[in-house]
Amino acid sequence: MKCKKCGKEFTGKYSKWSSGDFCSRSCANSYSRSFSKESKIVKCLICGREIEVGRRAPQKNCLCKECKYNKKNKKCKYCGEYICKRKDICKKYRIFPTLIKYFGMDKSKFGSVDIYKEYERIKNIIEEEYVINKKSSVELGETYNFNYVRNFNKILNILDIKMRNLSDATKNAWFFGKLENKEKYNQYKCGWHITWNNKKVFYRSSYELDYCKELDEKKIDYEMETLRFWYWDSQKQKQRVAIPDFYIPSENMIVEIKSDWTYDEQNMNDKIKEYKQHGYKVKLILEHKELF
């Protein structure tokens, strides 16, 4: 006869183990009848994931491998999952209060997987200003009301945004004439604004706030930074994420608000091309003047 564990032929010398099903004591001890072909599919009692268990396994013990080693068996208070799908984000919970206070992170997203999208949205905004618009840590610190540059550098490190080295920072300063001019950099207002129809939106400059008030006077419904598009940056030769400033649903129109300080014509053309390919109308307002 054949051993159930190893398939080896044996003469029945070790038949005393499980009615002669195994050729040796080791095969008998290592073989698990509960995980033989007679198995069943059940849902994990903690996370609901489907797992395969032995036919004899009691339902009260049906846990997947991850939940079995999760001693607390509690949901993450940030993503709402028993097992975090993006541990790299949830473990950075200490920076969340800072992102809420200074960068407009939506606290209502806590407790669901939407926190991942919200985190990536804030990260992309900071990365675009630092990498694409080439603003320095000093400028961004003043823009978002940070007292020390070192504090903002810590935020860049935590968000995994690669910082410039001294050589690149010096070249950037010369390019924008900051080493010749010791005047204070432009400082932008930012904060929360309640719309005419009681929506809470976050503006990032006085120009955006002025446009909010203009739309409020006209009783026009609008949203801010709710759309996201992948577009090809022809200058950087890479794919980037574009987050339009305003979206007016009634007209299916995207509105970008820029100043001479932040306006990059080629980059804006790349974004507008992508907006129009998705079927949106586009309006660009530069220094309070509508270009198209």
Stockholm file with secondary structure:
# STOCKHOLM 1.0

chainA/1-292         MKCKKCGKEFTGKYSKWSSGDFCSRSCANSYSRSFSKESKIVKCLICGREIEVGRRAPQKNCLCKECKYNKKNKKCKYCGEYICKRKDICKKYRIFPTLIKYFGMDKSKFGSVDIYKEYERIKNIIEEEYVINKKSSVELGETYNFNYVRNFNKILNILDIKMRNLSDATKNAWFFGKLENKEKYNQYKCGWHITWNNKKVFYRSSYELDYCKELDEKKIDYEMETLRFWYWDSQKQKQRVAIPDFYIPSENMIVEIKSDWTYDEQNMNDKIKEYKQHGYKVKLILEHKELF
#=GR chainA/1-292 SS CBCTTTCCBCCSTTTTTGGGTCSSHHHHHHCCGGGSSCEEEEECTTTCCEEEEETTCCGGGCCCHHHHTCSSCCCCTTTCCSSCSCHHHHTTGGGHHHHHHHHCCCGGGTTSTHHHHHHHHHHHHHHIIIIISCCCHHHHHHHTTCSCHHHHHHHHHHTTCCCCCHHHHHHHHHHTTTTTCCSCCCCCCCEEEECTTSCEEEECSHHHHHHHHHHHHTTCCCEESCCCEEEEETTTTEEEEECCSEEEGGGTEEEEEECTTTCCHHHHHHHHHHHHHTTCEEEEEETTEECC
#=GC SS_cons         CBCTTTCCBCCSTTTTTGGGTCSSHHHHHHCCGGGSSCEEEEECTTTCCEEEEETTCCGGGCCCHHHHTCSSCCCCTTTCCSSCSCHHHHTTGGGHHHHHHHHCCCGGGTTSTHHHHHHHHHHHHHHIIIIISCCCHHHHHHHTTCSCHHHHHHHHHHTTCCCCCHHHHHHHHHHTTTTTCCSCCCCCCCEEEECTTSCEEEECSHHHHHHHHHHHHTTCCCEESCCCEEEEETTTTEEEEECCSEEEGGGTEEEEEECTTTCCHHHHHHHHHHHHHTTCEEEEEETTEECC
//
